[in-house]
């Protein structure tokens, strides 16, 4: 679920996906 900005705000998406 981190397909929005795989270069800019993918970090935020990843964190949300991980549940951190």
PyMOL Python script that loads the backbone (N, CA, C, O; Angstrom):
from pymol import cmd

cmd.read_pdbstr("""\
ATOM      1  N   UNK A   1       0.846  -1.206   0.000  1.00  0.00           N
ATOM      2  CA  UNK A   1       0.000   0.000   0.000  1.00  0.00           C
ATOM      3  C   UNK A   1       0.873   1.245   0.000  1.00  0.00           C
ATOM      4  O   UNK A   1       0.496   2.278   0.553  1.00  0.00           O
ATOM      5  N   UNK A   2       2.022   1.143  -0.613  1.00  0.00           N
ATOM      6  CA  UNK A   2       2.919   2.301  -0.696  1.00  0.00           C
ATOM      7  C   UNK A   2       3.203   2.561  -2.160  1.00  0.00           C
ATOM      8  O   UNK A   2       4.347   2.533  -2.612  1.00  0.00           O
ATOM      9  N   UNK A   3       2.120   2.817  -2.891  1.00  0.00           N
ATOM     10  CA  UNK A   3       2.242   2.992  -4.336  1.00  0.00           C
ATOM     11  C   UNK A   3       1.945   4.437  -4.717  1.00  0.00           C
ATOM     12  O   UNK A   3       1.801   4.759  -5.896  1.00  0.00           O
ATOM     13  N   UNK A   4       1.854   5.312  -3.707  1.00  0.00           N
ATOM     14  CA  UNK A   4       1.516   6.703  -3.994  1.00  0.00           C
ATOM     15  C   UNK A   4       2.746   7.458  -4.472  1.00  0.00           C
ATOM     16  O   UNK A   4       2.771   7.980  -5.587  1.00  0.00           O
ATOM     17  N   UNK A   5       3.764   7.512  -3.624  1.00  0.00           N
ATOM     18  CA  UNK A   5       4.988   8.236  -4.002  1.00  0.00           C
ATOM     19  C   UNK A   5       6.190   7.361  -3.687  1.00  0.00           C
ATOM     20  O   UNK A   5       6.771   7.449  -2.605  1.00  0.00           O
ATOM     21  N   UNK A   6       6.559   6.516  -4.644  1.00  0.00           N
ATOM     22  CA  UNK A   6       7.666   5.594  -4.409  1.00  0.00           C
ATOM     23  C   UNK A   6       9.007   6.319  -4.416  1.00  0.00           C
ATOM     24  O   UNK A   6      10.054   5.686  -4.555  1.00  0.00           O
ATOM     25  N   UNK A   7       8.980   7.632  -4.268  1.00  0.00           N
ATOM     26  CA  UNK A   7      10.234   8.381  -4.319  1.00  0.00           C
ATOM     27  C   UNK A   7      10.216   9.535  -3.322  1.00  0.00           C
ATOM     28  O   UNK A   7      11.260   9.912  -2.792  1.00  0.00           O
ATOM     29  N   UNK A   8       9.045  10.091  -3.066  1.00  0.00           N
ATOM     30  CA  UNK A   8       8.968  11.253  -2.174  1.00  0.00           C
ATOM     31  C   UNK A   8       8.475  10.873  -0.796  1.00  0.00           C
ATOM     32  O   UNK A   8       9.226  10.947   0.177  1.00  0.00           O
ATOM     33  N   UNK A   9       7.213  10.464  -0.700  1.00  0.00           N
ATOM     34  CA  UNK A   9       6.651  10.177   0.620  1.00  0.00           C
ATOM     35  C   UNK A   9       6.387   8.697   0.809  1.00  0.00           C
ATOM     36  O   UNK A   9       5.419   8.317   1.467  1.00  0.00           O
ATOM     37  N   UNK A  10       7.243   7.854   0.237  1.00  0.00           N
ATOM     38  CA  UNK A  10       7.052   6.416   0.402  1.00  0.00           C
ATOM     39  C   UNK A  10       7.395   6.022   1.836  1.00  0.00           C
ATOM     40  O   UNK A  10       6.873   5.037   2.359  1.00  0.00           O
ATOM     41  N   UNK A  11       8.272   6.794   2.463  1.00  0.00           N
ATOM     42  CA  UNK A  11       8.667   6.506   3.839  1.00  0.00           C
ATOM     43  C   UNK A  11       7.440   6.552   4.748  1.00  0.00           C
ATOM     44  O   UNK A  11       7.223   5.659   5.566  1.00  0.00           O
ATOM     45  N   UNK A  12       6.651   7.600   4.590  1.00  0.00           N
ATOM     46  CA  UNK A  12       5.453   7.759   5.409  1.00  0.00           C
ATOM     47  C   UNK A  12       4.518   6.579   5.192  1.00  0.00           C
ATOM     48  O   UNK A  12       3.980   6.018   6.146  1.00  0.00           O
ATOM     49  N   UNK A  13       4.329   6.204   3.921  1.00  0.00           N
ATOM     50  CA  UNK A  13       3.424   5.108   3.601  1.00  0.00           C
ATOM     51  C   UNK A  13       3.947   3.808   4.206  1.00  0.00           C
ATOM     52  O   UNK A  13       3.184   3.016   4.760  1.00  0.00           O
ATOM     53  N   UNK A  14       5.253   3.600   4.093  1.00  0.00           N
ATOM     54  CA  UNK A  14       5.851   2.377   4.623  1.00  0.00           C
ATOM     55  C   UNK A  14       5.640   2.299   6.126  1.00  0.00           C
ATOM     56  O   UNK A  14       5.287   1.247   6.660  1.00  0.00           O
ATOM     57  N   UNK A  15       5.857   3.405   6.795  1.00  0.00           N
ATOM     58  CA  UNK A  15       5.689   3.450   8.246  1.00  0.00           C
ATOM     59  C   UNK A  15       4.261   3.093   8.615  1.00  0.00           C
ATOM     60  O   UNK A  15       4.028   2.354   9.572  1.00  0.00           O
ATOM     61  N   UNK A  16       3.310   3.614   7.862  1.00  0.00           N
ATOM     62  CA  UNK A  16       1.903   3.326   8.128  1.00  0.00           C
ATOM     63  C   UNK A  16       1.617   1.855   7.863  1.00  0.00           C
ATOM     64  O   UNK A  16       0.855   1.221   8.594  1.00  0.00           O
ATOM     65  N   UNK A  17       2.231   1.316   6.814  1.00  0.00           N
ATOM     66  CA  UNK A  17       2.007  -0.076   6.449  1.00  0.00           C
ATOM     67  C   UNK A  17       2.565  -1.002   7.526  1.00  0.00           C
ATOM     68  O   UNK A  17       1.984  -2.043   7.831  1.00  0.00           O
ATOM     69  N   UNK A  18       3.704  -0.602   8.095  1.00  0.00           N
ATOM     70  CA  UNK A  18       4.335  -1.427   9.117  1.00  0.00           C
ATOM     71  C   UNK A  18       3.596  -1.305  10.441  1.00  0.00           C
ATOM     72  O   UNK A  18       3.642  -2.209  11.275  1.00  0.00           O
ATOM     73  N   UNK A  19       2.917  -0.184  10.623  1.00  0.00           N
ATOM     74  CA  UNK A  19       2.179   0.003  11.864  1.00  0.00           C
ATOM     75  C   UNK A  19       3.036   0.724  12.893  1.00  0.00           C
ATOM     76  O   UNK A  19       2.791   0.616  14.094  1.00  0.00           O
ATOM     77  N   UNK A  20       4.039   1.458  12.425  1.00  0.00           N
ATOM     78  CA  UNK A  20       4.907   2.178  13.351  1.00  0.00           C
ATOM     79  C   UNK A  20       4.325   3.557  13.612  1.00  0.00           C
ATOM     80  O   UNK A  20       4.901   4.337  14.369  1.00  0.00           O
TER      81      UNK A  20
END
""", "prot")
cmd.dss("prot")
cmd.show_as("cartoon", "prot")
cmd.util.cbc("prot")
cmd.orient("prot")
